[in-house]
Amino acid sequence: MPTNSSLPDSPCLGFCTTALGDDVCKSCGRTFEEVCQWITMTPEQKAATWNRIRKNGWWDQQRKAKDL
């Protein structure tokens, strides 16, 4: 699992499904609220979101799919 310092600023992969009505993006694993508020979140809030995404396996799963 990557460290927080090796992660990009945003988990966005450019295929946001919250725009299609999903409560949680199927690409990055963030909630609609997290997507909307990302630029105003504190580093601590972003870290908490990253930790949840990584704990749930979204990051590893989506990065592998993107690299195929």
Secondary structure, DSSP 4 states (H G I P E B T S, - for coil): ---GGGS-S----S--SGGGT-SB-TTT--BHHHHHHGGG--HHHHHHHHHHHHHTTHHHHHHHHHH-
